[in-house]
Amino acid sequence: MTSIKLSDVERIKTESNYLRGTIQEGLADRITASISADDQQLIKLHGAYQQQNRDLDDERRKQKLEPLYSFLIRIRVPGGITTAQQWLDIDKLADMYGNPTIKLTTRQAFELHGVVKRKLKATIKGINQTLLDTLAACGDVNRNVMTSANPWESEIHQQVYDDARLLHTNLTPQTTAYHEIWLNDELVGGGEKKEDIEPMYSKTYLPRKFKIAIAIPPRNDVDVYANDLGLIAIAEDGKLIGYNILAGGGMGMTFGIETTYPRLGDLIGFVKPENAVEVAKAIVIWQRDNGNRSDRKNARLKYTIDRLGLNEFKKAIKSELGDKLEPAKPFHFESNGDSYGWKKGFNGKWYYTLFVEGGKVKNDSKLQLKTALQEIAQNHNGNFILTGNQNLVIADVEEKDKDKIDQLLEKWKLNKHFSGIRRNSLACAALPLCGLAFAEAERYLPSLVDKIEVDIVNLNLQEDDILLRMTGCPNGCARPYLGEIGLVGKSPGKYNLYLGAGFTGNRLNKLYAELLSEDEILATLKPILADYALNKNTGERFGDFVIRKEYVNATTEGIAFHSDLKKISK
């Protein structure tokens, strides 16, 4: 019997002594701003990625200098909730050590970019002093657990947030390497140092990353189908009775390799709230033991399920849970975006959802957003909530303080109204720091939307919510394959155009045109938008319309993503 050759990342994890590797030695090396290739893999599990500023590559080569290396640090925020003081602390760390922008991610996390190696340890230590952390924010483990953005919208929302925290705690790696490397063995927030043991992950952790989200119908504001494990809250008579379980979602693919594809999670059953952690652990362990450790491009849970069969997967999970896994219950989604403006919670406090374009919190000539949020945080006794759509909720505002927050929103021009397509747009970070990006996304999408809006306004579609997603590569960080309009970078200035995803996140889009320049994107979309404006049915969403009019075929199965394409030829 021929043994299967493992990927090199598996060797790295095996030899790492529970994620230590030679990270400490690499941090101490002042000759280079980089760390070793092995440690670049390990440091992901500590919450950091090595990057380089690709805008400066040519100039630095001419000067015979190594690339301008730095690190992205991702901060876990389970359920997206931070205090106002934590916001100020993260903002200060960005100024002290980063570039200094704060990035709000599509997984309710913070990212700091541009942190150089000599400041990496101080930054991570500073993050831990805020009682947040970066452990398992990246890498082959469960990532930040997402949930509907406002836990005070109802008592059900509060219970779901509490369950998200339980999942976060129970699926966090147990290695002591994190505290040893970054905190000099100091345990922030109390507790005792433990011996290294990973009872759930083992020393090789998972074959690939693992993502969890919890949605509360009728709003799917976390794109629950896009996760390895999705939980859909089920209520009866205003009470949470449990969760429908989705498994096998994921967005990433690789151009030219049709065995890679985005996939929606399959509905496998229902569990009561007290069994949510148990079903999560059962699925994680099944993926740990059965996932592809040879080819990382086919290592996510979605591929394991398709390779071994959905029925086999269900049988294995049913065997672990027994009667605790019941038949799925009915549910209904109506949208997957955020609800902007003021809303009152069941606790009597107020919540203001603020649109943050591309999740980018910075100051520029158009908007002093970073300074504005500093002042709001300094005058706010409540919390901030990061949403799964890269936006921000100013949360827990007392009735007596609402006017004060309103005045600050007005002062900094943060209460502006945006078109439906802009307020439903997402973009990944892409260039210049992401090594995987083929094209721009975050810093380009706003100007592209400016141009699309010209047609949107002329067609009187400015209030229509149309989901627009853009990424610089096919890995899917901004979930582009769930955009009614998806743009995926394929080369500098060129994008593949996808159409037809479901407005509630329950259907993938389909490739419509390849390698479009900006002018070609605009020229391609204009007649389709005009057709939609003239011929849409009452209440019909753009994604449903382009399928009804046969611009593209509907795609609900990931394995059909590359087949039956209806696209224009250039």
N, C-alpha and C positions, 0 to 999 in steps of 0.2 A: 504494500500500500504506500503510495507516494504521499509524503507529507506536504501540506500546503505552505507555501512561502509567505510569511507574514510581511506586512508593510514595515518600512524602517521605523515608523512612528511607534509600532508595537515594541520593537527592540528598545527604543529610547525610553518608553514608559517602564518596561521591565527592568532596565538597568538603572533607573533613576533613584532608587531608594525612596519610594513614595514621593516623587516629584521634586526631589532635591537636585539631582544632577550635579552640574558644576555652576549653578546660577550664582552662588556667592562669589566664587572665584572670578566669574565673568564680570560681575559688578565691580570688583576691585581692580580689574585690568584697565589702566588708563591709556594704553597704547591705541586702542580703538574705541569708537562709540558704539560698536556692535557687541553682540554676544554670540557664542558658538551656535552652529546650526541645530545641534541637539537641544540646547537650552532655549532656542527660539520656539521649539515645539512645547517644551515643558512650561515655559513662562506663561503660555496661554491659559493653563489651568490655574495659574495665580491671578489671572485677570488682565494680562497685558499682551500686546502684540508689538513686535519690532516692525517699524516702518521706515521709509526714507522719503524725503521730499523730492519727488520726481520732476518737479518744475526746475530744480537746480542741478539735475544729473549731468547735463551736457557741460555746463559751466564748471562744475567741480572736476569732471574728467579732464578738461583742458588744463586745470590747475594742478592735475595729478593728485587730487584729494579723493579720499573715499567718499561714497555717497553721504549726504547729510542724514544720518540715522537718528531716529527718536522713537518714542514708544507711545502707543495708544494705551490708556488705562480705562477699563470698563468697571463701573461701580454698580454692584447689585443693589436693587431697590425693590424687594418683593412687594408686589401689588402697587408699586410706584409711589408710595407715600414717604415723604420726608418732612421734617419740621422746617419752619422758617429759618431757624438757626443753622440747621444742616445745609440748607440752600446757601446761606451766606458763607459757611465754611468751605463748601465745594467751590463757590465762586472765588473765594480768596486763594484756594489752592490752584485754581486755573490761572490766576494772575501771577502767583509766585513761581509756578513750575511749568505751566502749559503754554499754549500758543496765543492768547488766553481764552479762547472760545469754549463754551460748554455745549456739548452735543446731547440732545435728548433723543434717545434711540427708539426704534419701533418695538422694543421689548421693555419699555418703562424703566430704562436704566440711564445713568449718566455716562458720558465718555469725555475724557480729557485727552487732547491730542498734543503732540509736539513736546512730550516730556523727555528730556535727554537722560542718558544712562546714569550720570552722576547724581541726578535728582530723583531717580526712580524710587529708591528706598524711602526717602523723606516724604515723597508724595503719597505712597501707599500707607506709610505710617500715619500721615496726617488724615487720610481717609478713614482709617480704623479709629482714630481718636474722635471722629464724628459719630461713632457707633454704626457706621456702614462698613462694607468691606468689598474686596475685589475677588476673593476666592471663588473659583468656579463660575466666574462671569464669562469665561471663554473655555475652550478646550473640550476634551472628550468626557464630559460629565453633564449633569442636568444644569441648565442655565437659569437665569432669573425667571422666577415664576410670575406669570402675568395674570391679572384679573381685571374685571370691569373697573373703570377708573374712579368711581366715586362710591366708596363703601358706606356712605351715609345717605345714599339715595333712598334706601329702604333697609329694614332689618335684615332682609335676605342678603343684600349687598354686604352688610357688615359680617354676617356669618360666612359668606364666601371669601371675604378678605381674610378672616381668621383661618379658614381652611387653606388658603394660599400660603399663609405663613407657616402652617404645619408642614405642608409639602416642602417648602423651602428648607425648613430645619431638618426634616428627616432625610432629605436627598443631598445634603451638603457633605462633601468629602470630609473624612475624619483625620487626614494626615496632619501631623504637627509641623510639617515642613514650612507651611505658610507663616506661622508665628515665629519659627526659628529664623527664617531668612529675612523677613520684613520687619518684625517687631522685637527682635532679640529675645525671643521666648516670653515676651510680655503677653498676658492674656487680657485683652480689652474687655471691660464689662464683667469681670469676675470669672470664676471657673478654675478648674484644675487642669494642668497639663496631662495629656493622655499619651499612652504608648501608641506607636504607629500601628494601626490596623484599619483595614477597609472592609468591614463585614459585608457590605453590599457591592462595592465596586471591585474589590480585589486589587492587586498591585498593577494591573494593566488597565483599570478603569473601563470605560465603554469603548466600542469600536469607533464611535464618532459622537458628535454633539447630540444633546437631547433637550427638547424644548417642551414646556408645559404652559398651557393657558386655560383660564376658566372664564366662560362667557355666561351672561345672564340674559336670557331672552326678555324682550324682543330685540335687544341690541347686541350685535356681535362685534363689539368694538376692540376685540383682541385678535380677530381673524382666527378663531378657534380651530377651524379645519386645517390650518397651515402648520399645526404643531404635531410633534411626535405623539404627545398625549394631550387630548383636549377634553375638558370637562364642561358639560352644559348643565347649568343649575336648573333643577325642576322644582317648581313650586305648586302647592295645592292650598287653596284657601289662605293665601298670603304667607304660607310657611314653607321653608325649604325642606323638601323630603329626600333630596339626594341629587345625584348627577348621572346624566347620560355620559357614556365614555366613548370618545373617539380615539383611534390609534392609527398611526402611520402617515401623518401629514408631514409635509416638508417642501420647501420652495426651490432649493438649489438644483442646478443641472450644469452640464458642460457642453459648450457648442461642439457639434460634430460627433458627439457620442450619444446615440439614441437610446442606449441602455440607461441613461440618466434623464430624469424628468421631474418636474414638480408633481406633487400628489396631494390629494385631499385625504383627511383622516376618515377611516371607516367607523361606522357606528357599531359597537360590539355589545352594548348592554347598559345596565343601570346599576348603580350601587348607592347605598345609603351614605349620608355624610360621614359617619364614623368609619366607613370602609374605604374612603378616598385614598388615604395614605397606603393602605394595603394593596389596592389595585395598582397604584403608581409603582410601588416597589416590585410587584410581580411582573409588570411590563418592562421595567428597567432591567431586572435580572434576566428575563427572557432575551432581551436584546443583547445584554452582556454576553450571554452564553451562545447565542446563535448568529450574532451580527458578523458581517464580513470583515475580517481583520487582515485580509490580503490586499484588497483594492478599496482605498478610502473613498473613491468616487461612487462606490456602491455599498457604503457602510451604514447609511442611516437606516432607522427602523422601517421606513417605507419600502426599501429594497429587500430587507429581511422578510417582511410579510409577503411581498410579491414572489420572492424566491421560494419560500417554504409553503406558501398558501395561506389565505385568510382563515380557512377552516381550521388548519393546524394551529394557527396562532390563537384563535378563539378557544379551541379545545384545551390548549396549554394553560391559558389564563383561567378558564372555567375550572380546570383541575386544581389550580391553586386556591381559588376563591370559593368553589362549591356553590351553594345556594345564595351566597352573597352577591353574585353576579346575576341579576335578574334581566328580563327582557326590557329593551329600551322603551321609554315613555314618549308620548307626543310632545313636540315643542314647535315654536315658530319664531323665526327671525325676520325683522323688518329692515334693518340697516346694519352697517358696520363702522360708521363714522362717529365722531364726537358730537355732543350736543352743546353748542356754543352759548356764551352769555351766562346770565345769572339763573341759578336754580336753587330752590330751598330744600334742605334735607329733612328727613324725618326727625332729626334731633333739633330742629328749629334754627339751625345755622345755615349760612349762605355759601354758595360755591359758584365761582366764575371760571368758565372754561375759556382759555385764551389761545388763539391760533398762533402757532410758532412755525413759520415757514421753514420746511426742511429740518425742523428740530434744532435750528442753529441759534443759540443765545449769544449774541455779540452786539457790539456797537458799530454802526457804519453811518454813512452820510444820510441814509434814508430813515433809520430808526435806531434809537439808543436803547435797545431792548435790555442789554445787560445792566446798564445803570438803572433803568426803570425798575427791573425786578429786584435789584439791590435795595432801592428805596421802599418798594412794597414790602419786602421781607423785613426790613427794619421797622416797619409800622404795622406788622401783622403778627398777631398772637396765635394764629392757627398753623395749618400745614400747607404744603404744596403737594400736588399729585401729578406725576408724570403719566401721560396716557400712552396707549399703544399706537396712537397715530401721531406721535412726536409733538403733542401739544401739552399744555400745562393748565392745571386747575388750581386756582387760588382758593384754598379750602378752609372750612371751619371759621368763616367770618361771622362774628357776632352781629346781631341786628344793629347794635349801636355803632359798630365800626364799618358798616356797609357803605355809608356815604363817604367816609375817608378813603376807602379803597376805590370807590367810583371816581373820586377827584383825582387820584393818582393815575388811574387808567386814562382819564381825560387829559391830564397834564402831559403824559408821555405818548398820547395818541395810540393807545393799545386797544381801544374799543371800536376800531374801524371795521366796517362791514366788507367781506370779501365775496367774490363770486363763488358759486358752488363748485366749480372745477378746481379753484385754487385752495379752498378750505378742505377739499378732499384729496389733496396731493401729498405724496410721500416721496422722499429721495434718500438714497444711501449716501455715505460720505464720499466715496469714490476718490477721484484725483484731488490733490496731488499726493496724498499720503498712503492711500491703499495700493498695495502692490499687485492686487488682482484686477484693478480697474483697467478697462480698455478705453473708456470715455468718461466725460464729465457727468455728474448727476446733481449733487447738492448745490454746487455753486452756479450751475447752469439752468436748472429747472425754473427758477423764478422768472428769468428773462424769456424763456420759451413760453411760459404761461402768459406773460404780457402779450405776446404775439397771438397766441390762441384766443385770448380774451377779446381781441378785436372782432373775430368772427363770432364768438360767443355772444357778445353784446349786440352785434348787428342782427343776429338770429333770435334775439330775445330769450337766450338760454342762460342768462347770468345767474338765475336762481335755481337752476337744475343741478342737483348733486350728481356729479360724474366722477367716478373714481379714477384718478390718474396716478400712476406709479412709475418712477424712473430709477434705474440702477446703472452703474457703470460697467457691470459684467453680469453673467448669467447666474451667479451664485444666489441671488434672490434676497438680499438683506432687507430691502424695502418691500418685499412680497409683490414683485411686479406682475406675477402671473395671476394675481387676484385683482388686477386693475381692469376696469372696463376699457381703459386705454393703458396699455403697458409699453414702456420704452426701455429697451435693454441695450446698453452700449456694446458694440461689436468691434469697433475700431475708432480712432480719434475722430470725433464729429459725426459718426455714423451709428445709427440705432436700428434694431429690429423693432417693428411695430406689431403689438399683439392687441387683439380686440375680443370683447365678448364675455368677460368674467361676470359672475353674478354679483349683484349689489349687496347681497347679504353674505358674501364670501363662500357660497356653496357651489361655485362652478369656476373652473379654470378658464383662462382666455386661450386664444389660438393665434398662431403666427399669421399675419396678414401681409406684411411686406418686409423686405430685408434691406439692410444697409442704406437707410434713408438719411440724407442730410437734413438740416433744419428746414430749408425751403421745401424739400420733398415731404417732410412730416406735415408741414402746414398745408401744402397742396393736396396731400392725401386725405387729411382729416376734414378739410373744409367741405367737400361735397357730402361726406357722410354725416357731418353735423347738420348740414342744410337739409338733408333728407330726413334726419331725426326731427328737426324743428317742424318740418312740414307734415310729416306722416306718422309721428308717434301716436300711439293710443293713449287714452287718458291714464295717467299714472304709470306709464310704461318707462322702465329704466333703459338707459342707453345700451347697456350690455345685452339686455333682452331684445332690444330693437335690432341690433346688428345681426343677431342670430335669426330673428324672424325674417329679416330682409335678406338673409343668406349671404351676408358679407363673409361670415365664417361659420363653421360648424360648432355646435355645442360640445364642450369637453368636460366631462365629470370624472373620467378615469385617467389617472396619470399615465398609464401605459398607452393611452390613445392620444397623448399630447402632440406627438410628432406625426400622427397619421391623419389622412383625410384632410389635408390642408387646402383651404380655399384662400389663395393669396394673389395679389397682383404681381405681375412680372415687370421688372424695370427695363 
